[in-house]
Amino acid sequence: WHNGTNKITGAKGIVIGTGFANTNSIISAQGETTTSYAAGLARAYKGGGYDDWFLPSKDELNKLYINKVIIGGFVNNNYWSSSEKDFEFAYKLNFTNGDQNANNKVNVFYVRAIRAF
């Protein structure tokens, strides 16, 4: 989730509609868009020729989990959200069982970029 150093990014939005702003906050705090951290990876994605992809917020990610069979392409593992809890933790969701909690930003989890909700 982080880009080598834990820091507060201001990505506090958790509800649907806040993932885009969270991603912008993370990238602003972490530096230039790069594929070395979750939000940078989501923003760097160019699927379908679009360049407005972002890391979903906690609630947006949960909506993806609820509809994972319809959407498809998920693995049974943890995915990062763009919602930050504090200096050291951000929220992730386990796509095996729906468990959603804060986890240390240094962990490596899957990323699923989205465009709009």
C-alpha positions in Angstrom: 0.0 0.0 0.0 2.8 2.4 0.7 5.8 3.5 -1.4 8.6 2.5 0.9 7.7 4.6 3.9 4.7 4.8 6.1 3.1 8.2 6.1 -0.4 9.8 6.5 -1.9 10.3 3.1 -5.2 11.8 4.0 -7.1 9.0 2.2 -9.9 8.8 4.9 -12.9 8.3 2.7 -14.6 4.9 3.2 -18.0 5.3 1.5 -18.9 4.8 -2.2 -17.7 7.7 -4.2 -14.6 8.4 -2.2 -12.1 6.0 -3.9 -11.0 8.5 -6.6 -10.3 11.3 -4.1 -8.5 8.8 -1.8 -6.3 7.6 -4.7 -5.4 11.2 -5.6 -4.5 11.9 -1.9 -2.3 8.8 -1.7 -0.5 9.6 -5.0 0.0 13.2 -3.8 1.6 12.0 -0.5 3.5 9.1 -2.0 4.9 10.8 -5.0 4.8 10.3 -8.7 2.4 7.6 -10.0 4.3 4.4 -10.1 3.6 0.7 -10.0 5.5 0.2 -6.7 2.4 0.9 -4.5 -1.3 0.1 -4.6 -2.8 3.5 -5.6 0.0 4.1 -8.1 -0.6 0.8 -9.7 -4.3 1.4 -10.0 -3.8 4.8 -11.5 -1.2 3.5 -14.0 -3.6 0.9 -15.4 -4.8 1.8 -18.9 -7.4 -1.0 -19.5 -9.9 -0.2 -22.3 -7.8 2.8 -23.3 -9.0 4.7 -20.2 -6.6 6.6 -17.8 -9.0 7.4 -15.0 -8.7 4.2 -13.0 -8.4 4.4 -9.2 -8.1 2.2 -6.1 -11.6 1.6 -4.6 -12.6 2.9 -1.1 -13.4 0.4 1.7 -17.1 0.4 0.8 -16.5 0.3 -3.0 -14.3 -2.7 -2.5 -17.0 -4.4 -0.4 -19.5 -3.8 -3.2 -17.1 -5.5 -5.6 -16.9 -8.5 -3.1 -20.7 -8.8 -2.9 -20.8 -8.9 -6.7 -17.6 -10.8 -7.3 -19.3 -13.7 -9.2 -21.0 -11.3 -11.6 -17.9 -9.2 -12.1 -15.4 -12.1 -12.3 -11.7 -12.1 -12.4 -11.0 -12.1 -8.6 -8.9 -14.6 -6.7 -9.5 -15.8 -3.2 -7.1 -13.5 -1.5 -6.7 -10.0 0.1 -7.3 -6.8 -1.9 -6.3 -3.3 -0.8 -8.8 -0.5 -0.6 -7.8 3.1 -0.8 -9.1 3.9 2.7 -6.4 4.7 5.2 -6.9 4.0 8.9 -3.8 5.7 10.3 -0.1 6.2 9.8 0.6 2.4 9.8 -2.7 0.8 8.6 -5.1 0.8 5.6 -8.2 -1.3 5.0 -8.1 -4.5 3.0 -10.8 -7.1 2.1 -10.4 -10.9 2.0 -12.2 -12.1 -1.1 -12.3 -15.7 0.3 -14.6 -14.8 3.2 -15.5 -11.1 3.1 -13.4 -10.2 6.1 -12.6 -6.5 6.0 -10.2 -4.9 8.4 -7.2 -2.7 8.7 -3.8 -4.2 7.9 -0.2 -3.0 8.0 0.6 -0.9 4.9 3.8 -2.8 4.3 1.9 -6.0 3.3 1.6 -7.0 -0.3 -2.0 -7.7 -1.4 -3.9 -7.7 -4.7 -5.1 -4.5 -6.3 -8.3 -4.2 -8.4 -8.6 -0.8 -10.2 -12.0 0.6 -10.9 -13.3 3.6 -12.9 -16.7 4.5 -11.6 -19.5 3.3 -9.4 
